[in-house]
Amino acid sequence: MRIHIATDHAGLEFSTELQRHLLDQGHEVVDHGPVEYDALDDYPAFCIRAAQAVIADQRAGVEALGVVFGGSGNGEQIAANKVEGVRAALVWNRSTAELAREHNDANVISIGARQHAVEEVLDLVDTFVATPFSGEERHARRIAQVAAYETDGTLVDGPAPRVRG
């Protein structure tokens, strides 16, 4: 599988360790940066490029996923989710990594580098990569609803909001 990786300065060490780990497992790794430590770097371009590459690969029939890192992982997830077709999930334990794939068919995960030890990060990524989408109808239906809104603004009607208080 091809794995696209991006980070900011907070995740650079984790990114390097993860790349070695994934290469040792036989994956192809594409590093979208940065390549050197800069405490003032800006993560959005790195994460957006990685997310764009995941989508381009998937549309070309290449099996691909993405991993983005930052101090908390929040901003990196937000940036990746700006790319049409990306379903980036912030993961912080094995369960969230599994559910991101099983229920949401997430194609990118975001991890807070300042929140985990390297061994935890490797386990989270391994879990994410190894877990397939369940394919259950209810999950596929919900993913399709989000994609429709993202593509053309179609919003499936639900119950009207209730005002309380």
Buried (B, 14 or more C-beta within 10 A) or exposed (E): BBBBBBBBBBBBBBBBBBBEBBEEBEBBBBBBBBEEEEEEBEBBBBBBBBBBBBBBBBEEEEEBBBBBBBBBBEBBBBBBBEBEBBBBBBBBEBEBBBBBBBBBBBBBBBBBBEEBEBEBBBBBBBBBBEBEBBEEEEBEEBBEBEBEEBEEEEEEEEEEEEEEE
